[in-house]
Amino acid sequence: MKNRWSFVVPVFFLLAAMLLFRFVLFIGYVPTESMEPALPSGFKIMGETFYLQR
C-alpha cells in the first residue's frame, strides 16, 4: 500500500499544478519597452485569469 501512495501523491500534485496553470494562472513576459518604467523589457509576469461576468 505504501508503494502505491508514493506514486499517487506526486501524480496528484502534478495534475493539480497543471490544472492550476491551465485554467487559473498564466505566465507572460513584457516584449517591448511600452510599459516602462513600471515593467522593464523582458520582465516575466504572472497573472490570474479570473474575471467577473455580469
ChimeraX attribute file (.defattr): number of C-alpha atoms within 10 A of each C-alpha:
attribute: neighborCount
match mode: 1-to-1
recipient: residues
	/A:1	5
	/A:2	7
	/A:3	7
	/A:4	8
	/A:5	10
	/A:6	10
	/A:7	10
	/A:8	12
	/A:9	10
	/A:10	11
	/A:11	12
	/A:12	11
	/A:13	11
	/A:14	12
	/A:15	11
	/A:16	12
	/A:17	12
	/A:18	13
	/A:19	12
	/A:20	13
	/A:21	15
	/A:22	11
	/A:23	11
	/A:24	12
	/A:25	15
	/A:26	13
	/A:27	10
	/A:28	11
	/A:29	13
	/A:30	15
	/A:31	12
	/A:32	12
	/A:33	13
	/A:34	11
	/A:35	11
	/A:36	10
	/A:37	8
	/A:38	8
	/A:39	15
	/A:40	15
	/A:41	15
	/A:42	12
	/A:43	12
	/A:44	12
	/A:45	11
	/A:46	9
	/A:47	11
	/A:48	12
	/A:49	10
	/A:50	9
	/A:51	6
	/A:52	4
	/A:53	4
	/A:54	3
